[in-house]
């Protein structure tokens, strides 16, 4: 029995370490090669303003309910922004994610536009929250689904059932070992 516990713990440790390493590697791949989470935010895109099909830019269409990784810009690095980049800024309590269509360095402003929109907006360099570096549509759909109360309750119930089953299995093993 002790040998089985040791093997089980070793396997569990290897799985956890592998998942952590994989998670850090995946985050670094999404975050322009940096595993540093400082200055990074995930935002759920809830409108179709950026869902207009292929654009030819590295960050192309952003479907409704996509999760995007936003990398904050320190003011001194704002000069790195190029036409075609996708930026986020605050507008009346909401975060807006739109593409840069022009830059006025003298006025220190960006002209932004949602790919599916006809109107543009002018945003000051200091009002930019950051640049979108990765789009995760599937993760966003999953997150949107979890936000739905019924789906959340279904998932929570399933997880509770699984925990109860494993606890019951452990109690059964203890009772069996005491009988032997």
C-alpha atoms as an extended CHARMM CRD file, in Angstrom:
* protein
*
       180  EXT
         1         1  UNK       CA              0.0000000000        0.0000000000        0.0000000000  PROA      1               0.0000000000
         2         2  UNK       CA              2.8130000000        2.4480000000        0.8420000000  PROA      2               0.0000000000
         3         3  UNK       CA              4.4980000000        1.6710000000       -2.4480000000  PROA      3               0.0000000000
         4         4  UNK       CA              1.2830000000        2.4520000000       -4.3460000000  PROA      4               0.0000000000
         5         5  UNK       CA              0.9080000000        5.7680000000       -2.4930000000  PROA      5               0.0000000000
         6         6  UNK       CA              4.4920000000        6.7010000000       -3.3540000000  PROA      6               0.0000000000
         7         7  UNK       CA              3.9700000000        5.8670000000       -7.0440000000  PROA      7               0.0000000000
         8         8  UNK       CA              0.6730000000        7.7710000000       -7.0550000000  PROA      8               0.0000000000
         9         9  UNK       CA              2.2830000000       10.8450000000       -5.4850000000  PROA      9               0.0000000000
        10        10  UNK       CA              5.1920000000       10.7300000000       -7.9550000000  PROA      10              0.0000000000
        11        11  UNK       CA              2.8310000000       10.5310000000      -10.9070000000  PROA      11              0.0000000000
        12        12  UNK       CA              0.6880000000       13.3440000000       -9.5010000000  PROA      12              0.0000000000
        13        13  UNK       CA              3.7740000000       15.5230000000       -8.9600000000  PROA      13              0.0000000000
        14        14  UNK       CA              4.9980000000       14.8640000000      -12.5130000000  PROA      14              0.0000000000
        15        15  UNK       CA              1.5870000000       15.7460000000      -13.9530000000  PROA      15              0.0000000000
        16        16  UNK       CA              1.3300000000       18.9670000000      -11.9220000000  PROA      16              0.0000000000
        17        17  UNK       CA              4.8940000000       20.0480000000      -12.8160000000  PROA      17              0.0000000000
        18        18  UNK       CA              4.2470000000       19.2540000000      -16.5030000000  PROA      18              0.0000000000
        19        19  UNK       CA              1.0320000000       21.3030000000      -16.4850000000  PROA      19              0.0000000000
        20        20  UNK       CA              2.7630000000       24.2600000000      -14.8070000000  PROA      20              0.0000000000
        21        21  UNK       CA              5.6580000000       24.1780000000      -17.3020000000  PROA      21              0.0000000000
        22        22  UNK       CA              3.2270000000       23.8430000000      -20.2080000000  PROA      22              0.0000000000
        23        23  UNK       CA              1.1420000000       26.7460000000      -18.8600000000  PROA      23              0.0000000000
        24        24  UNK       CA              4.1670000000       29.0210000000      -18.4750000000  PROA      24              0.0000000000
        25        25  UNK       CA              5.3940000000       28.0930000000      -21.9630000000  PROA      25              0.0000000000
        26        26  UNK       CA              1.9580000000       28.6950000000      -23.5120000000  PROA      26              0.0000000000
        27        27  UNK       CA              1.6410000000       32.0530000000      -21.7430000000  PROA      27              0.0000000000
        28        28  UNK       CA              5.1120000000       33.0780000000      -22.9360000000  PROA      28              0.0000000000
        29        29  UNK       CA              4.2000000000       32.1110000000      -26.5170000000  PROA      29              0.0000000000
        30        30  UNK       CA              1.0960000000       34.3030000000      -26.3480000000  PROA      30              0.0000000000
        31        31  UNK       CA              2.8890000000       37.1540000000      -24.5500000000  PROA      31              0.0000000000
        32        32  UNK       CA              5.4890000000       37.9490000000      -27.2090000000  PROA      32              0.0000000000
        33        33  UNK       CA              8.0030000000       35.4960000000      -25.7330000000  PROA      33              0.0000000000
        34        34  UNK       CA              7.7950000000       36.8220000000      -22.1670000000  PROA      34              0.0000000000
        35        35  UNK       CA              6.6540000000       34.7000000000      -19.2280000000  PROA      35              0.0000000000
        36        36  UNK       CA              6.3510000000       37.8810000000      -17.1470000000  PROA      36              0.0000000000
        37        37  UNK       CA              2.6340000000       38.3740000000      -16.3620000000  PROA      37              0.0000000000
        38        38  UNK       CA              3.0890000000       41.9630000000      -15.1750000000  PROA      38              0.0000000000
        39        39  UNK       CA              1.2880000000       44.4040000000      -17.4090000000  PROA      39              0.0000000000
        40        40  UNK       CA             -0.8610000000       41.6700000000      -18.9900000000  PROA      40              0.0000000000
        41        41  UNK       CA             -4.6330000000       41.3920000000      -18.8440000000  PROA      41              0.0000000000
        42        42  UNK       CA             -7.1910000000       39.0990000000      -20.3920000000  PROA      42              0.0000000000
        43        43  UNK       CA            -10.2650000000       40.8220000000      -21.8230000000  PROA      43              0.0000000000
        44        44  UNK       CA            -13.4400000000       39.2160000000      -23.1290000000  PROA      44              0.0000000000
        45        45  UNK       CA            -14.5520000000       40.8620000000      -26.3860000000  PROA      45              0.0000000000
        46        46  UNK       CA            -18.3550000000       41.0100000000      -26.3000000000  PROA      46              0.0000000000
        47        47  UNK       CA            -19.1980000000       42.8850000000      -29.5220000000  PROA      47              0.0000000000
        48        48  UNK       CA            -18.6570000000       42.2020000000      -33.2100000000  PROA      48              0.0000000000
        49        49  UNK       CA            -16.8480000000       45.4500000000      -34.0120000000  PROA      49              0.0000000000
        50        50  UNK       CA            -13.6220000000       43.5490000000      -34.7930000000  PROA      50              0.0000000000
        51        51  UNK       CA            -15.2640000000       40.5780000000      -36.5420000000  PROA      51              0.0000000000
        52        52  UNK       CA            -15.0520000000       41.5270000000      -40.2220000000  PROA      52              0.0000000000
        53        53  UNK       CA            -13.0340000000       38.6650000000      -41.6750000000  PROA      53              0.0000000000
        54        54  UNK       CA             -9.4000000000       38.3990000000      -42.7120000000  PROA      54              0.0000000000
        55        55  UNK       CA             -7.4370000000       41.6640000000      -42.6180000000  PROA      55              0.0000000000
        56        56  UNK       CA             -3.9030000000       40.5860000000      -43.4750000000  PROA      56              0.0000000000
        57        57  UNK       CA             -2.5550000000       41.8500000000      -40.1410000000  PROA      57              0.0000000000
        58        58  UNK       CA             -0.9880000000       39.5390000000      -37.5220000000  PROA      58              0.0000000000
        59        59  UNK       CA             -3.9850000000       40.1140000000      -35.2440000000  PROA      59              0.0000000000
        60        60  UNK       CA             -6.8120000000       39.7030000000      -37.7150000000  PROA      60              0.0000000000
        61        61  UNK       CA            -10.4830000000       39.2260000000      -37.0150000000  PROA      61              0.0000000000
        62        62  UNK       CA            -11.6210000000       39.0000000000      -33.3890000000  PROA      62              0.0000000000
        63        63  UNK       CA            -14.9290000000       37.1170000000      -33.1700000000  PROA      63              0.0000000000
        64        64  UNK       CA            -17.5670000000       37.9320000000      -30.5570000000  PROA      64              0.0000000000
        65        65  UNK       CA            -16.8420000000       36.2440000000      -27.1970000000  PROA      65              0.0000000000
        66        66  UNK       CA            -13.1050000000       35.9060000000      -27.8740000000  PROA      66              0.0000000000
        67        67  UNK       CA            -10.6290000000       36.1890000000      -25.0260000000  PROA      67              0.0000000000
        68        68  UNK       CA             -7.7150000000       38.4910000000      -25.8800000000  PROA      68              0.0000000000
        69        69  UNK       CA             -4.3940000000       38.9330000000      -24.1170000000  PROA      69              0.0000000000
        70        70  UNK       CA             -3.6330000000       42.6100000000      -23.6750000000  PROA      70              0.0000000000
        71        71  UNK       CA             -0.0730000000       43.7780000000      -23.0740000000  PROA      71              0.0000000000
        72        72  UNK       CA              0.1420000000       47.1520000000      -21.3230000000  PROA      72              0.0000000000
        73        73  UNK       CA              2.3590000000       49.8340000000      -22.8150000000  PROA      73              0.0000000000
        74        74  UNK       CA              4.5360000000       51.9800000000      -20.6310000000  PROA      74              0.0000000000
        75        75  UNK       CA              4.2910000000       55.5780000000      -21.9360000000  PROA      75              0.0000000000
        76        76  UNK       CA              7.8930000000       55.4670000000      -23.1510000000  PROA      76              0.0000000000
        77        77  UNK       CA              7.1550000000       52.4570000000      -25.4180000000  PROA      77              0.0000000000
        78        78  UNK       CA              4.0470000000       53.8970000000      -27.1050000000  PROA      78              0.0000000000
        79        79  UNK       CA              6.2350000000       54.7530000000      -30.1220000000  PROA      79              0.0000000000
        80        80  UNK       CA              6.3750000000       51.0110000000      -30.9050000000  PROA      80              0.0000000000
        81        81  UNK       CA              2.7010000000       51.0180000000      -31.9560000000  PROA      81              0.0000000000
        82        82  UNK       CA              2.1780000000       50.6350000000      -35.7280000000  PROA      82              0.0000000000
        83        83  UNK       CA             -0.7510000000       51.0090000000      -38.0890000000  PROA      83              0.0000000000
        84        84  UNK       CA             -2.6040000000       47.6840000000      -37.9990000000  PROA      84              0.0000000000
        85        85  UNK       CA             -1.9770000000       46.9880000000      -34.3150000000  PROA      85              0.0000000000
        86        86  UNK       CA             -5.0360000000       46.3670000000      -32.1700000000  PROA      86              0.0000000000
        87        87  UNK       CA             -5.2380000000       48.5770000000      -29.0730000000  PROA      87              0.0000000000
        88        88  UNK       CA             -7.5320000000       48.7500000000      -26.0730000000  PROA      88              0.0000000000
        89        89  UNK       CA             -8.7120000000       51.9160000000      -24.3670000000  PROA      89              0.0000000000
        90        90  UNK       CA            -11.3880000000       52.9020000000      -21.8530000000  PROA      90              0.0000000000
        91        91  UNK       CA            -14.5350000000       54.6750000000      -23.0350000000  PROA      91              0.0000000000
        92        92  UNK       CA            -17.1930000000       55.5200000000      -20.4730000000  PROA      92              0.0000000000
        93        93  UNK       CA            -16.5490000000       52.5600000000      -18.2020000000  PROA      93              0.0000000000
        94        94  UNK       CA            -16.0360000000       49.9320000000      -20.9100000000  PROA      94              0.0000000000
        95        95  UNK       CA            -12.8970000000       48.6570000000      -22.5760000000  PROA      95              0.0000000000
        96        96  UNK       CA            -12.8890000000       49.0950000000      -26.3510000000  PROA      96              0.0000000000
        97        97  UNK       CA            -10.6360000000       47.0110000000      -28.6190000000  PROA      97              0.0000000000
        98        98  UNK       CA            -10.0420000000       48.5420000000      -32.0970000000  PROA      98              0.0000000000
        99        99  UNK       CA             -7.3830000000       48.6940000000      -34.8060000000  PROA      99              0.0000000000
       100       100  UNK       CA             -4.9600000000       51.5810000000      -35.3930000000  PROA      100             0.0000000000
       101       101  UNK       CA             -5.6010000000       53.1120000000      -38.8140000000  PROA      101             0.0000000000
       102       102  UNK       CA             -3.4070000000       56.1910000000      -38.4050000000  PROA      102             0.0000000000
       103       103  UNK       CA             -1.0110000000       57.8100000000      -35.9500000000  PROA      103             0.0000000000
       104       104  UNK       CA             -0.5530000000       61.5470000000      -35.3670000000  PROA      104             0.0000000000
       105       105  UNK       CA              2.7000000000       61.7990000000      -33.4430000000  PROA      105             0.0000000000
       106       106  UNK       CA              2.5340000000       65.5820000000      -33.2240000000  PROA      106             0.0000000000
       107       107  UNK       CA             -0.8970000000       65.5330000000      -31.5670000000  PROA      107             0.0000000000
       108       108  UNK       CA              0.0140000000       62.2700000000      -29.7490000000  PROA      108             0.0000000000
       109       109  UNK       CA             -3.1660000000       60.5280000000      -30.8990000000  PROA      109             0.0000000000
       110       110  UNK       CA             -4.2170000000       57.3270000000      -32.6220000000  PROA      110             0.0000000000
       111       111  UNK       CA             -7.1530000000       57.0510000000      -34.9850000000  PROA      111             0.0000000000
       112       112  UNK       CA             -8.8160000000       53.7130000000      -34.2530000000  PROA      112             0.0000000000
       113       113  UNK       CA            -11.5870000000       51.8060000000      -35.9590000000  PROA      113             0.0000000000
       114       114  UNK       CA            -13.3590000000       48.5210000000      -35.4090000000  PROA      114             0.0000000000
       115       115  UNK       CA            -12.8660000000       46.3610000000      -38.5230000000  PROA      115             0.0000000000
       116       116  UNK       CA            -16.6410000000       45.9480000000      -38.8900000000  PROA      116             0.0000000000
       117       117  UNK       CA            -17.4200000000       49.6050000000      -38.0680000000  PROA      117             0.0000000000
       118       118  UNK       CA            -17.7330000000       52.5840000000      -40.3820000000  PROA      118             0.0000000000
       119       119  UNK       CA            -16.8730000000       55.2300000000      -37.7770000000  PROA      119             0.0000000000
       120       120  UNK       CA            -13.4830000000       56.0260000000      -36.2520000000  PROA      120             0.0000000000
       121       121  UNK       CA            -12.3880000000       57.4280000000      -32.9110000000  PROA      121             0.0000000000
       122       122  UNK       CA             -9.3710000000       59.4890000000      -31.9400000000  PROA      122             0.0000000000
       123       123  UNK       CA             -7.6090000000       58.3090000000      -28.7720000000  PROA      123             0.0000000000
       124       124  UNK       CA             -4.7120000000       60.0080000000      -27.0050000000  PROA      124             0.0000000000
       125       125  UNK       CA             -1.4710000000       58.1240000000      -26.4340000000  PROA      125             0.0000000000
       126       126  UNK       CA             -2.0430000000       58.3860000000      -22.6720000000  PROA      126             0.0000000000
       127       127  UNK       CA             -5.5220000000       56.8300000000      -22.9160000000  PROA      127             0.0000000000
       128       128  UNK       CA             -4.3020000000       53.5280000000      -24.3880000000  PROA      128             0.0000000000
       129       129  UNK       CA             -4.4440000000       50.5850000000      -21.9740000000  PROA      129             0.0000000000
       130       130  UNK       CA             -2.3360000000       48.2970000000      -24.1420000000  PROA      130             0.0000000000
       131       131  UNK       CA             -1.9560000000       46.2690000000      -27.3190000000  PROA      131             0.0000000000
       132       132  UNK       CA             -3.6520000000       42.9570000000      -28.1120000000  PROA      132             0.0000000000
       133       133  UNK       CA             -0.9560000000       40.2900000000      -28.5510000000  PROA      133             0.0000000000
       134       134  UNK       CA             -3.0780000000       37.1340000000      -28.7420000000  PROA      134             0.0000000000
       135       135  UNK       CA             -6.6660000000       36.1720000000      -29.5620000000  PROA      135             0.0000000000
       136       136  UNK       CA             -8.1990000000       33.0380000000      -28.0120000000  PROA      136             0.0000000000
       137       137  UNK       CA            -11.7030000000       32.5430000000      -29.4800000000  PROA      137             0.0000000000
       138       138  UNK       CA            -12.2820000000       29.0790000000      -27.9610000000  PROA      138             0.0000000000
       139       139  UNK       CA            -11.2530000000       30.1740000000      -24.4590000000  PROA      139             0.0000000000
       140       140  UNK       CA            -13.5830000000       33.1410000000      -24.7550000000  PROA      140             0.0000000000
       141       141  UNK       CA            -16.5060000000       30.9430000000      -25.7980000000  PROA      141             0.0000000000
       142       142  UNK       CA            -15.8040000000       28.6720000000      -22.8250000000  PROA      142             0.0000000000
       143       143  UNK       CA            -15.6380000000       31.6490000000      -20.4650000000  PROA      143             0.0000000000
       144       144  UNK       CA            -18.8550000000       33.0900000000      -21.9030000000  PROA      144             0.0000000000
       145       145  UNK       CA            -20.5410000000       29.7370000000      -21.3840000000  PROA      145             0.0000000000
       146       146  UNK       CA            -19.3600000000       29.5190000000      -17.7910000000  PROA      146             0.0000000000
       147       147  UNK       CA            -20.7290000000       33.0220000000      -17.1610000000  PROA      147             0.0000000000
       148       148  UNK       CA            -24.1870000000       31.6490000000      -18.0000000000  PROA      148             0.0000000000
       149       149  UNK       CA            -25.7350000000       30.7190000000      -14.6130000000  PROA      149             0.0000000000
       150       150  UNK       CA            -27.2050000000       27.3960000000      -15.7650000000  PROA      150             0.0000000000
       151       151  UNK       CA            -23.9580000000       26.1850000000      -17.3060000000  PROA      151             0.0000000000
       152       152  UNK       CA            -21.9950000000       27.3370000000      -14.2460000000  PROA      152             0.0000000000
       153       153  UNK       CA            -24.3450000000       25.3880000000      -11.9630000000  PROA      153             0.0000000000
       154       154  UNK       CA            -24.0360000000       22.3210000000      -14.2060000000  PROA      154             0.0000000000
       155       155  UNK       CA            -20.2300000000       22.4630000000      -14.1090000000  PROA      155             0.0000000000
       156       156  UNK       CA            -20.1660000000       23.1040000000      -10.3470000000  PROA      156             0.0000000000
       157       157  UNK       CA            -22.5490000000       20.1880000000       -9.7860000000  PROA      157             0.0000000000
       158       158  UNK       CA            -20.4420000000       17.8790000000      -11.9420000000  PROA      158             0.0000000000
       159       159  UNK       CA            -17.2680000000       18.8520000000      -10.0690000000  PROA      159             0.0000000000
       160       160  UNK       CA            -18.9670000000       18.2870000000       -6.6930000000  PROA      160             0.0000000000
       161       161  UNK       CA            -20.1670000000       14.8780000000       -7.8650000000  PROA      161             0.0000000000
       162       162  UNK       CA            -16.6560000000       13.9180000000       -8.9690000000  PROA      162             0.0000000000
       163       163  UNK       CA            -15.1900000000       15.0160000000       -5.6120000000  PROA      163             0.0000000000
       164       164  UNK       CA            -17.8590000000       13.0380000000       -3.7340000000  PROA      164             0.0000000000
       165       165  UNK       CA            -17.1790000000        9.9310000000       -5.8350000000  PROA      165             0.0000000000
       166       166  UNK       CA            -13.4360000000       10.0920000000       -5.1850000000  PROA      166             0.0000000000
       167       167  UNK       CA            -14.0430000000       10.7050000000       -1.4650000000  PROA      167             0.0000000000
       168       168  UNK       CA            -16.3920000000        7.7490000000       -1.3450000000  PROA      168             0.0000000000
       169       169  UNK       CA            -13.8090000000        5.6010000000       -3.1300000000  PROA      169             0.0000000000
       170       170  UNK       CA            -11.1680000000        6.6280000000       -0.5820000000  PROA      170             0.0000000000
       171       171  UNK       CA            -13.5050000000        5.8090000000        2.3200000000  PROA      171             0.0000000000
       172       172  UNK       CA            -14.2490000000        2.4150000000        0.7450000000  PROA      172             0.0000000000
       173       173  UNK       CA            -10.5050000000        1.6810000000        0.4580000000  PROA      173             0.0000000000
       174       174  UNK       CA             -9.9120000000        2.6410000000        4.1000000000  PROA      174             0.0000000000
       175       175  UNK       CA            -12.7880000000        0.4330000000        5.2900000000  PROA      175             0.0000000000
       176       176  UNK       CA            -11.5420000000       -2.4700000000        3.1320000000  PROA      176             0.0000000000
       177       177  UNK       CA             -7.9800000000       -2.1210000000        4.4630000000  PROA      177             0.0000000000
       178       178  UNK       CA             -9.2390000000       -2.0910000000        8.0810000000  PROA      178             0.0000000000
       179       179  UNK       CA            -11.2380000000       -5.2750000000        7.4470000000  PROA      179             0.0000000000
       180       180  UNK       CA             -8.1650000000       -7.0860000000        6.1050000000  PROA      180             0.0000000000
